[in-house]
Amino acid sequence: MRYSFIFKYMKDFQLIAIFTFPSEYTVLQHLLQQANLRFIFQNETMVSVLPFHSNAVGGIRLLVHQNDIAEATEILNNLNNPSDLRIV
């Protein structure tokens, strides 16, 4: 019964990124939480227990609610292109 409840709402989430290790998305996770976006890191527990099986299970998949995709993608792009960072 519980699983049917979860799968019913998973159709509202869309894959926007895949990571190999948890260390790759730690900052992103905090930024998504601060923005109050709805997201799920799928396979997170499996990869943390068996890190060398990450590719076998399809990596850690970032699923974001359809209504939050634009903002989550903008946050992800800002992390990939840090124009505000300077060497001092």
C-alpha positions in Angstrom: 0.0 0.0 0.0 2.8 2.5 0.9 4.6 1.9 -2.3 1.6 2.6 -4.5 1.4 6.0 -2.7 5.0 6.8 -3.5 4.8 5.7 -7.2 1.6 7.6 -7.7 3.4 10.9 -7.1 6.8 9.9 -8.7 5.2 10.6 -12.1 5.3 14.3 -11.2 9.2 14.2 -11.0 11.6 14.4 -13.8 15.3 13.4 -14.1 17.6 16.4 -14.6 21.0 15.0 -13.5 23.0 11.9 -12.7 25.9 11.7 -10.3 28.4 8.9 -9.5 29.2 9.6 -5.9 27.4 11.5 -3.1 30.3 14.0 -2.7 29.5 15.3 -6.2 26.1 16.8 -5.2 26.4 17.8 -1.5 26.5 21.6 -2.2 23.7 21.2 -4.7 21.5 19.4 -2.2 21.9 22.3 0.3 21.1 24.9 -2.4 17.9 23.0 -3.5 16.8 22.7 0.2 17.4 26.4 0.7 15.2 27.2 -2.3 12.5 24.9 -0.9 12.4 22.8 -4.1 10.9 19.4 -4.3 13.5 16.8 -5.2 14.7 13.3 -4.7 18.1 11.7 -5.0 17.2 8.2 -6.2 19.7 5.3 -5.5 21.5 7.5 -2.9 21.4 4.8 -0.2 22.4 2.0 -2.5 25.5 3.9 -3.7 26.5 5.0 -0.2 26.5 1.4 0.9 28.1 -0.1 -2.3 29.9 2.9 -3.9 31.6 0.7 -6.6 28.2 -0.3 -7.9 27.1 3.2 -8.8 27.3 2.7 -12.6 25.6 -0.7 -12.3 22.5 0.9 -10.7 22.5 3.8 -13.0 24.2 6.3 -10.7 22.5 8.7 -8.2 19.6 10.3 -10.1 18.4 13.8 -9.3 14.6 13.9 -9.8 12.9 17.3 -9.5 9.2 18.1 -9.4 7.9 19.4 -12.7 7.0 22.8 -11.2 10.5 23.2 -9.9 12.6 22.1 -12.9 13.4 25.6 -14.2 14.7 26.9 -10.8 16.6 23.6 -10.1 18.2 23.7 -13.6 19.3 27.3 -13.0 20.9 26.3 -9.7 22.7 23.4 -11.3 23.9 25.5 -14.2 25.2 28.2 -11.8 27.2 25.5 -10.0 28.7 24.2 -13.3 29.6 27.8 -14.4 30.8 29.6 -11.3 31.3 33.1 -12.8 31.4 34.7 -9.3 34.5 32.8 -8.2 37.8 34.6 -8.5 41.3 33.9 -7.4 42.6 36.4 -4.9 
